[in-house]
Amino acid sequence: MAHKRSGQVILKGTLMLTTAGIIVKIIGSLNWVILSRVLGGEGMGLYQMAYPLYLLALSVSSAGIPVAVSIITAERVAELDYRGARRIFRVAAWLLAATGALFSLLMYFSAAWLIEERYIRDARAYYSLVALAPAIWLVTLLAAFRGYLQGWQIMTPTALSQVGEQVLRVVTMLAFATFLAPRGVEYAAAGATFGATPGALAGLIVMLFFYWRHRAKLSQEATVCTEKTIPVAGIIRRILALSLPISASGLMLPVVANLDLLIVPRRLEAAGYSVAAATEQFGYLTGMAVPLAGLATVLTGALATSIVPAISDACARRDSDRLRRRTAAAFRLANTVTVPAAAGVYILAEPLTTMLYHAPGAAAAVETLAFSILFLGIHQVSTGILQGMGRTLIPAVNMVIAATIKVGLNWTLTAVPGLGITGAAWATVADTILAALLNMYFIRLYTGFSLDLRALLKSVLSAAAMGTAVYGTHRFLAAAAHSNSLATAAAIVVGIGVYGLFMLTVGGIRATDIKMVPLIGENLLKILVAFRLLKHNSAG
């Protein structure tokens, strides 16, 4: 019974973060649709030239400390050392406040140098770089609170703060971009990037509210538990031991993004594109294709976050059975979602880019990146599991290996005239696949777990049936209604229904999966059993 309750906590946390992630992605997608039309491909390229540096500064300033706080807090809670958990948070919060302030200043004062040294190829990106600087300190501090409450497996504050952050961010992005557009595309892009600052402030306010709300309860629990006094130096050593490898892992994403910024526009120019055209193509890949692929993996991203403290808890209890159960459930859920997402994005690449961005030119990059969605989900979840086990260095090393391959492929493929930005997209696919496979090797090495290929095959077969239905529905409605948006939306709805029915038919969805869905699980199971879509005894 205990493992079922713990499973419900994980699933509830995952669904809470997933729901928030979907809301955030929907808002972000709508924003991207409008913003891409305000800025155009050129403006989006300027925006994306500044944003990788912002992500790089965030990764260095936080140094993986939030995830480390989540891991150590979960360990302390498992051992009933609640006061120790609070003490760890206080030390981490001071560290993050200091590093966040430092990198905000560095971002602001280094912007001109980056332009002068031609690290940033387009000088108009200067204003976007400066506009992002204040957000670094706020986001870094916000991450400390999220890590602490996630360590208690309290996911609601993180979910709501993400929504609040995104809402205000999008409102201010669109407002400033629209207001500054008459002054030039560089000012409009800077206005859009500045939205990160008020958005981060909104998220921090939400987290502070929940922190104070839960503080009384957690303090009351702490009074009945024995405090294990840990010296501040010992806390810092433990945090750094975990956080530095995590930082290296997290750092690889913005490092790779910055390498893309350094290599892709240059190699597009080598392929015959002008500076403006190369910026536009770069915007198609990083500002349109990558976010669309990210939307398809919102659940696995949430799952990766919520699985870290759950795995840490199982390791602290030395419960290998619980560790394997949670690992298996995480991958099964991830593959159930990412397989059909990959198929759907591939089939609807041009309709989606036309509907969302009014930019069919981005379809080739989107179609290529669809192949990475399954492996991106596997990589996200496997990274969370390895971090939860305390094996934080492994994902970092794996990402370095994969990124090295990507750099070589970027340099080679992007300059091929027949490939161009599609070559850069294929380099990203190769990077994701290699990183995921390396992570899975080490998970099997340390836990004996390997992916359930039969379950994966069920998802693949169901996705194949879904893909046929999606393709047929879109072609029919696009011709009959002469509306790409209507045909695309209808095809997505039909695809979800067909995939769900096929998964139930082939046994890809279990009664235990349905029962664990918070609030509606039991009633939904009864409905499916009544219609003979699922056998209740499969719950065992």
C-alpha positions, 0 to 999 in steps of 0.5 A: 500500500505504501508504494502505491501511495508513493506512486500516487504522490509521484504521478500527482506531482508529475501531472501537476507539473505537466498541467502547468507545463502544458498551460505554459507551453500553450501560452508560450505557443500563442505568444510565439505565434504572435511574436513571430509575426511581430518580429518576423524571422529576422527579429526572432533570430536576434532574440535567439542570439541573446537567449542562449547567453542568458541560459548560459548565465543562468546555468553557471549562476545556479551551478546546479544548486536547486537540483542538489537542494531537492536531492539533499532535502529529500534525503533529509526528509526520508531520515526525518531530519526536517531541521537539517533540510531547512538549514540546507535551504538557507545556505543554498539560498544565500549562495544563489542570491550572490551568484545570481547578482554576479552574473546579472552584472556580467551579462550587462557589462559584457554585452558590448564586448561580445558584439565588438569581438564578433562572438555575436555576429549581428550587432543589433542583438546588443539591446536584447543582451542588455535587456535580459540581464536583470532577469538572471538574479531573479530566476536564480533566486526563484530556483532555490525555493523551487528546489527546496519545496520539490525536495519535500515532493510539494510540486504545486508551488512550482507549477503555479509559479511557472504559470504566473511567470509565463503569463506576466512574461508573455504579456510584457513581451508582446506589449514591449515588442509591439510598442517598440516595433516602429523604432526597428526590429532590434528594439522590438526584439529587445522589448521581447527579451525584457519580458523575462524580468517581470515574469521572473518577479511574478514567479518569485512572488508566488513561490514566496507565498507558498514558502511562507504558507508551508513554513509553519507546517514544516516548522511544526514537524521539525520540532518533533524530530531530532536535528542532525547538526551539520556544519555550514562548511559540510553543507556547502561541500555536499551541495557542491559535490552534487551541484557541480556535476549537475551544473556541468550537465545543465550547462551543456544545453546553453553551451550547445546553444551558444555553439549553435549561435557561433557555428550555424549562422557562419556555416549558413553564410558559407553555404551561400546565405546572406547575413540577414538570410542566415539570421532568418534560417537560424530563427526558424530552427531555434525560435520555431522548430526547437520550441515545437519539439519542446512542447511535445516533451512537456510531460517528460520534462515535468516527470524528470523534475518530480522523479529526482526526489522520489528516486533520492527517497528510494536510494536513502531507504536502500529500497532497490525494488521501489527504485526499479518500480519508479524507474520503470513507471517513469519510462513507460509513461514517457514513451507512451507520450513521446512516441505519438508526439514524434509521429504527429509532429513529423506528419503535421510539420508544415501544417503546424508551422503554417498554423502557428508561425505563419512560416512554412519555411520552418517545416523542414527543420521541424520535420527533422527534429521530430525524430529527436522527440522520443529520445529527448524524453528518454534523455530527460527522464534518465537524467532525472533518475541518475541525478536522483541516484546521486550519479550526477556526473554521468549525465554531464559526461554523456552530454559532453560526448554527445555535444562534441559529435554535434559540433562536428556535424553542425560544422559539416552538414550546415555548410552543405548547400542542399541541407543548410538549416536542415543539416543543423537540425540533423546534428541536434537529432544525433546529439539527443540520441547519443546522450539518451543511449549513454544514459540508459547504459549506465541506468542498466549498469547500476540498477539492472533496468532496461526499457520494456521493448514490448511496451515500446512496440505497443506505442509504436504500433498505436502511433502508426495507426494514429499517423494514418488517421492524422494524415488522412483527416488533414488531407480530407479536411484541408481539401473540403474546408479549405482551412489549414488551421481547422484541418490541423486541429481536427487531425490532432483531436482524431489522432489523440482518440485513435492512439488512445483506443489502439493503446487500450486495444493492444494493452499499452495502458494498464488499469493501474495507470488509470487508477493512479490518475488523481481525482478521476482515476477510479471513475474513469476506470469504471467507464473503460471497463463498462465499455470493455476497453480495459479489463479491471483485473489488469490492475494486478 
